[in-house]
Amino acid sequence: CPATSAERDMSFRGLVLKQLGSTFTEGINNVSLEAIPRKALSKNAVRISNRASGLNFFDLLMLVGRYQDKPPIPYVVGTEGSGVVTEVGANVRTLKVGDAVMYAQGRAGAMAEESVVDEHLCTLKPASISHAQAAGLLVGFNTAYHGLVQRGDLKAGETLLVTGAAGGMGLAAVELGKLLGATVIAAASSEEKLQLARQAGASETVNYSNLKDFKDQVMTKTGGRGVDVVYEVVGGEVFTQCTRVMAPLGRLLVVGFASGTIPTIPANIPLIKGFSVVGVRAGAEMRRNPAFALEMNKKVQEWGAEGKLSPLVTQVNASGWKQLFTAMADRKVVGKAVVVWEETAKL
């Protein structure tokens, strides 16, 4: 029977995983859009009426138990979103009811009409971008900031190679690399994707649909020197090829494995070539070190307010969530994938 008005006031819609799948298709089929009971608000958190929620590739990996974070099932999928604050905890000092915010919480629970999020994980949404853009901003740009600045120490004048450069994570790294003054080489699997990377600020591009000439392309574009920093999100053979184009004292940033293949590297390669292999896990670091989270959020909010960030999104309404998830699994999403909640989402 239909829910009563009182029941609706105590619940909201969200995408819930009930059981792990063995494949992406099975995992997606195990997700359903359903009513969720409203959570209690802690003293250090705010309640947000989400306008939009971002989807990342690792969200799909979580559906099949192949990601390092494994929330207890059932759980609400998604880790980032944007919306309006409707309630604040007793200890909250920087946010108030009515503030438009964006957040990345580093754990599941964002793909719903409403979320409860710790204050230090939220930042004010720049007026220059939409809620759909904001919902897909922080995971990509915080990861890029953590990788390129806090872990990779990318400096102006250095050369940055970004793989998977047309996805949400890759485009964020391209934009941020340009802001930091680096020469950005974008690598992707098609000319269409590379064109998007050029629009985001890439100075050079490499098409790795044929990996046999990957090294030659990169070395030619760098005058034979190689690259100072690689922002590597693909894994598999693309990662292996990246180990062959590192400059001395370079930093190979391990960000993800969108190909589904986790690569290995013989220890003698970085030893002989003199480069570092550096892990990048922004979500875990934000939970471990709130000061890092504040630094990331503050910088991203500042650049957004200045109009320096223009995230590209592919968005659908809540009713189209399954098509979006499937497109992500098939590597067909361009830019950041976002689910937009109708304006009837409860305030």
C-alpha positions in Angstrom: 0.0 0.0 0.0 1.2 3.6 -0.6 3.3 5.2 2.2 1.5 7.7 4.4 2.6 11.3 4.7 4.1 10.6 8.1 6.0 7.7 6.8 7.3 9.8 3.8 8.5 12.5 6.3 10.6 9.8 8.1 12.2 8.4 4.9 13.7 9.3 1.6 14.7 7.6 -1.6 18.1 6.1 -2.2 20.0 3.5 -4.2 20.6 0.4 -2.0 22.9 -2.6 -2.6 21.3 -5.7 -1.1 23.8 -8.3 -2.2 27.3 -8.4 -3.9 27.4 -9.4 -7.5 30.0 -11.5 -9.3 30.0 -9.2 -12.3 29.2 -5.5 -12.8 25.9 -6.4 -14.4 24.9 -8.6 -11.5 26.0 -6.0 -9.0 24.1 -3.2 -10.7 21.0 -5.5 -10.9 21.3 -6.0 -7.1 20.9 -2.2 -6.5 17.4 -0.8 -6.1 15.8 2.6 -5.7 13.8 2.4 -2.5 12.7 4.2 0.7 15.3 4.5 3.4 14.7 5.4 7.1 16.0 8.8 8.1 19.2 8.7 10.1 19.8 10.3 13.4 22.0 13.4 13.3 25.3 13.4 15.3 26.7 16.5 17.0 29.4 17.0 14.5 27.3 16.4 11.3 24.8 18.1 9.1 21.8 16.8 7.3 21.8 17.6 3.5 18.9 17.5 1.0 20.9 16.2 -2.0 20.3 17.9 -5.3 22.8 15.5 -7.1 25.1 12.6 -6.3 28.3 11.6 -8.1 29.2 8.1 -9.3 32.8 6.9 -9.4 34.3 3.7 -10.9 35.2 2.5 -7.5 31.5 2.6 -6.6 31.0 -0.2 -9.1 34.0 -2.1 -7.7 32.3 -2.0 -4.3 29.2 -3.6 -5.9 31.3 -6.7 -6.6 33.5 -6.7 -3.5 36.6 -5.7 -5.5 37.4 -2.5 -3.7 39.5 -2.0 -0.6 36.5 -0.4 1.3 33.8 -3.0 1.9 30.8 -1.5 3.7 28.4 -3.8 5.5 25.5 -4.9 3.3 22.9 -3.5 2.7 24.2 0.0 2.1 23.4 3.2 0.2 25.9 3.5 -2.7 27.9 6.6 -3.6 30.4 8.7 -1.7 29.9 12.3 -2.9 27.1 14.8 -3.5 25.8 18.3 -3.4 22.8 19.8 -1.9 21.3 22.1 0.8 21.8 21.9 4.5 18.5 21.3 6.3 19.7 20.6 9.9 23.0 21.0 11.8 24.4 19.2 14.8 25.0 20.8 18.1 28.8 21.2 17.6 28.7 22.5 14.0 30.1 26.0 13.7 31.0 26.6 10.0 27.7 25.7 8.3 24.1 26.7 8.8 20.6 25.7 7.5 20.2 26.8 3.9 23.8 26.6 2.9 24.5 25.1 -0.5 27.3 22.6 0.0 29.2 19.8 -1.7 30.9 16.9 0.0 33.0 13.8 -0.4 32.7 11.5 2.6 35.1 8.7 1.7 32.5 6.1 2.5 29.2 5.0 1.0 25.8 6.7 1.6 25.6 9.6 -0.9 23.4 8.2 -3.7 20.2 9.3 -2.0 17.8 12.3 -1.6 19.3 12.9 1.8 22.7 12.4 3.5 24.2 12.9 7.0 27.8 14.1 6.6 30.5 15.2 9.1 31.0 19.0 9.0 34.7 18.8 8.1 33.9 16.8 4.9 31.6 19.5 3.6 32.5 22.8 1.8 30.4 25.6 0.4 29.3 25.1 -3.2 30.7 27.8 -5.5 27.9 29.9 -7.0 29.6 29.6 -10.4 28.8 25.8 -10.8 25.6 23.8 -10.7 24.7 21.2 -8.1 25.3 18.5 -10.8 28.8 19.8 -11.4 29.5 20.2 -7.6 28.3 16.6 -6.9 31.1 15.3 -9.2 33.8 17.7 -8.1 35.3 16.8 -4.8 36.3 13.1 -5.3 38.0 13.9 -8.6 39.6 17.1 -7.6 40.5 16.1 -4.1 42.1 13.0 -5.4 44.0 15.0 -8.0 45.0 17.6 -5.3 46.1 14.9 -2.9 48.0 13.1 -5.7 49.6 16.0 -7.5 50.3 18.3 -4.6 50.4 16.4 -1.4 51.9 13.2 -2.7 53.4 14.0 -6.1 54.9 17.4 -5.3 54.1 18.6 -8.9 55.9 21.8 -9.7 55.3 24.5 -12.3 57.3 23.7 -15.4 57.3 20.0 -14.9 55.7 17.5 -17.3 52.6 15.6 -16.2 51.2 12.6 -18.0 47.5 11.7 -17.2 46.0 8.4 -18.2 42.3 7.8 -18.6 42.2 11.6 -19.3 38.6 11.8 -20.5 37.0 10.3 -17.4 36.0 12.3 -14.3 39.2 11.5 -12.4 41.5 12.1 -15.4 39.9 15.4 -16.5 40.2 16.7 -12.9 44.0 15.9 -13.0 44.3 17.6 -16.4 42.6 20.8 -15.1 44.6 20.8 -11.9 47.9 20.1 -13.6 47.4 23.1 -15.8 46.4 25.3 -12.8 49.7 24.3 -11.1 51.7 25.4 -14.1 52.7 21.9 -15.5 52.9 20.9 -19.1 50.1 18.3 -19.3 50.1 15.3 -21.7 46.7 13.6 -21.8 46.5 9.9 -22.7 43.2 8.2 -23.7 41.9 5.6 -26.1 40.2 7.7 -28.8 40.5 11.0 -30.6 37.1 12.0 -29.2 38.3 11.6 -25.6 41.5 13.4 -26.4 39.6 16.4 -27.7 37.9 16.7 -24.3 41.2 16.6 -22.6 42.5 19.4 -24.8 39.5 21.5 -23.9 40.4 20.9 -20.2 43.9 22.2 -20.7 46.1 19.4 -22.1 49.0 20.8 -24.1 49.8 17.4 -25.8 47.9 14.2 -26.3 48.7 10.5 -26.7 46.3 7.9 -28.2 46.9 4.6 -26.5 44.4 2.5 -28.5 47.6 0.9 -29.8 50.0 0.6 -26.9 52.9 -0.5 -29.1 53.9 3.1 -29.9 53.0 4.6 -26.5 56.6 5.0 -25.3 57.7 6.5 -28.6 54.9 9.0 -28.6 55.6 10.2 -25.0 59.3 10.3 -25.4 59.0 12.3 -28.7 56.7 14.9 -27.0 59.2 15.3 -24.1 62.3 15.5 -26.2 63.5 12.1 -25.0 63.5 13.1 -21.3 60.3 11.4 -20.2 57.7 12.8 -17.7 58.2 14.0 -14.2 54.8 12.9 -12.9 52.3 10.3 -14.1 48.7 10.3 -12.8 47.8 6.7 -13.5 44.2 5.6 -13.2 43.9 2.7 -15.7 46.3 0.0 -14.5 47.1 -3.1 -16.5 49.3 -2.7 -19.5 48.9 1.1 -19.5 50.6 1.2 -16.1 53.4 -1.0 -17.4 54.0 1.4 -20.4 54.1 4.3 -18.0 57.1 2.8 -16.2 59.0 3.1 -19.4 58.5 6.9 -19.8 59.6 8.1 -16.4 62.2 10.9 -16.1 64.9 10.7 -13.4 63.4 11.5 -10.0 59.9 11.1 -11.5 56.8 10.2 -9.5 54.5 7.5 -10.7 51.2 8.0 -8.9 49.1 4.9 -8.5 45.5 6.2 -8.4 43.3 3.4 -9.7 42.7 0.4 -11.9 39.9 1.3 -14.3 40.9 -1.5 -16.6 40.1 -4.1 -13.9 43.7 -5.4 -13.9 46.0 -4.6 -11.0 49.6 -4.4 -12.4 52.9 -5.4 -10.8 56.3 -3.9 -11.2 59.7 -5.5 -10.7 61.5 -3.5 -8.0 64.6 -3.1 -10.1 62.8 -0.8 -12.6 62.3 2.2 -10.3 65.7 1.4 -8.8 67.6 1.6 -12.1 65.5 4.5 -13.6 65.5 6.4 -10.3 61.7 7.1 -10.0 59.3 6.7 -7.2 56.0 4.7 -7.2 53.5 6.5 -4.9 50.1 5.3 -3.7 47.3 7.9 -3.8 44.2 7.3 -1.5 42.6 10.7 -0.9 39.5 9.3 0.9 41.5 7.3 3.4 43.8 10.2 4.0 40.9 12.5 4.6 39.5 10.2 7.3 43.0 9.7 8.8 44.0 13.4 8.7 41.2 16.0 8.9 43.7 18.8 8.3 44.4 17.3 4.8 40.7 17.2 4.1 40.3 20.8 5.1 43.2 21.8 2.9 41.8 19.9 -0.1 38.3 21.2 0.3 39.4 24.8 0.9 41.6 24.9 -2.2 39.0 23.3 -4.5 36.3 25.7 -3.1 38.6 28.6 -3.7 39.4 27.6 -7.3 35.7 26.9 -8.0 34.7 30.3 -6.7 37.3 31.9 -8.9 35.8 30.1 -11.9 39.0 28.1 -12.5 37.3 24.7 -12.4 34.7 23.7 -15.0 33.9 20.0 -14.4 32.3 18.2 -17.4 29.4 15.9 -16.3 27.1 13.3 -17.8 23.9 13.5 -15.8 20.6 11.6 -15.5 17.6 11.9 -13.3 17.1 9.3 -10.6 14.9 7.2 -12.8 17.8 6.7 -15.2 20.3 5.6 -12.7 20.7 2.0 -14.0 21.6 3.3 -17.5 24.3 5.5 -16.0 25.8 2.7 -13.9 25.8 0.5 -17.0 27.5 3.1 -19.1 30.1 3.5 -16.4 30.7 -0.2 -16.3 31.1 -0.2 -20.1 33.6 2.7 -19.9 31.3 4.9 -22.0 30.8 7.8 -19.6 32.6 11.0 -20.6 33.5 13.3 -17.7 31.9 12.8 -14.3 28.7 10.6 -13.9 26.0 12.3 -11.9 22.5 11.3 -10.7 20.2 14.4 -10.3 17.5 14.1 -7.7 14.2 15.8 -8.6 13.4 19.1 -7.0 10.7 17.4 -5.0 13.5 15.9 -2.8 12.5 16.8 0.7 13.9 20.0 2.3 
